[in-house]
Amino acid sequence: MTSSARPLLNRRLAEFGTTIFAEMSALAVRTGAINLGQGFPDTDGPEEVREAAVRAVRDGRGNQYPPGPGVPELRTAIAAHQRHWYGLSYDPDTEVLVTAGATEAIAAALLALVEPGDEVIALEPYYDSYAACVALAGGTRVPVTLRPHEGKFRLDLDELRDAVTDRTRLLLINTPHNPTGTVLTRAELAAVAELAVARDLLVVTDEVYEHLVYDDAEHIPLASFPGMRERTVTISSSGKTFSLTGWKVGWITAAPALLTAVRSAKQYLTYVSAGPFQYAIAEALALPDRYFTAFRDGLRAKRDLLATGLAEAGFGVHRPTGTYFVTTDIRPLGHTDGVAFCRALPERAGVVAVPNAVFYDHREAGAPFVRFAFCKRTAVLADAVRRLKALG
């Protein structure tokens, strides 16, 4: 026990407690409820990719420290992926960095590029690590709120422009967007790019759900727009695309100067990680296009099952065009407090969800919204729908 009156926790983290994902997952375990809160699949990724990891371990590839930037096979595969899907050309040796998932990539980028006093604009609601990483870097987060309009959450471009000040250093963009499931359009992205160029801003873009887009939505990397390649840090990962979230293999692509800056911070976080898994993900990225198409189509069917069931249970449903989350409005059910609703839901219906309010600075804007994950087996989703319909 210390005698000092100073709090033990760094003041920059004082506002952050246990993550909502840990709280709700623990609640699911304690109550035996179906966990549609945390976004992890309940089936493993492709067998050939898992076997590639086993083979790497047995062959002694990656069991010791891999190279700091990532194994050459994976960096080459990442560059080939960007070229194949988006026509973006990156040098595997100077413009690709492997990280411990996208979460470390976000932390390294913000720690490297943001100094105390810098403002970071983020789309609200935002993944919870964004706020913590901005705080750790000493920056000031400036939320721009996505608001529901005609069934989808939309970015107000005028609000975004107005948020930029002389202190703005960086735009933190997430598309496809978690938790709302919206996918920024080509026109919206073009406007973001024009703003970044005009105001000389850096951009960190989180694109981990890049292959999970539905209907008429299209994922377009922000780095592909004029003037953006040299100012954009693009982040993605293997966890969502290959249903291997526990492997924590993510990556960054960026121009050499940006990548060097981010790597300077990253090397003091994990240094390196996931050696054998890096070789396996290199093989995963080379899977034929039909894998990515089938995976997306399977998740779209699950989206439709859950979204339809939630609507029938009385929720207001914002059908997503990306990610594997459905955001719902609980006001039609007679509730306005999503946090209280989610804490009571396991006992009431045997299902766990996550309140969107925890992803907002403006808590009142997110208060009536609740997120459900549909990256689960079809039978599990059907059972959850049956349980939720009993709420009425």
HELIX and SHEET records of a PDB file:
HELIX    1   1 ARG A   11  LEU A   13  5                                   3    
HELIX    2   2 ILE A   20  THR A   31  1                                  12    
HELIX    3   3 GLU A   47  ARG A   58  1                                  12    
HELIX    4   4 PRO A   72  TYR A   86  1                                  15    
HELIX    5   5 GLY A  101  LEU A  113  1                                  13    
HELIX    6   6 ASP A  128  LEU A  136  1                                   9    
HELIX    7   7 LEU A  157  ALA A  163  1                                   7    
HELIX    8   8 ARG A  186  ALA A  198  1                                  13    
HELIX    9   9 LEU A  222  SER A  224  5                                   3    
HELIX   10  10 ARG A  229  ARG A  231  5                                   3    
HELIX   11  11 GLY A  239  PHE A  242  1                                   4    
HELIX   12  12 THR A  245  TRP A  247  5                                   3    
HELIX   13  13 PRO A  256  LYS A  266  1                                  11    
HELIX   14  14 GLY A  275  LEU A  285  1                                  11    
HELIX   15  15 ASP A  289  GLU A  312  1                                  24    
HELIX   16  16 ARG A  331  LEU A  333  5                                   3    
HELIX   17  17 GLY A  338  ALA A  349  1                                  12    
HELIX   18  18 ASN A  356  PHE A  359  5                                   4    
HELIX   19  19 ARG A  363  GLY A  366  1                                   4    
HELIX   20  20 THR A  378  LYS A  389  1                                  12    
SHEET    1   A 2 ILE A  34  ASN A  35  0                                        
SHEET    2   A 2 VAL A 351  VAL A 352  1                                        
SHEET    1   B 7 VAL A  96  THR A  99  0                                        
SHEET    2   B 7 GLY A 250  THR A 253 -1                                        
SHEET    3   B 7 THR A 232  SER A 237 -1                                        
SHEET    4   B 7 LEU A 202  ASP A 206  1                                        
SHEET    5   B 7 THR A 168  ASN A 174  1                                        
SHEET    6   B 7 GLU A 119  GLU A 124  1                                        
SHEET    7   B 7 THR A 140  THR A 145  1                                        
SHEET    1   C 2 ARG A 147  HIS A 149  0                                        
SHEET    2   C 2 LYS A 152  ARG A 154 -1                                        
SHEET    1   D 4 GLY A 316  HIS A 318  0                                        
SHEET    2   D 4 PHE A 325  ASP A 329 -1                                        
SHEET    3   D 4 PHE A 369  ALA A 373 -1                                        
SHEET    4   D 4 VAL A 354  PRO A 355 -1                                        
END                                                                             
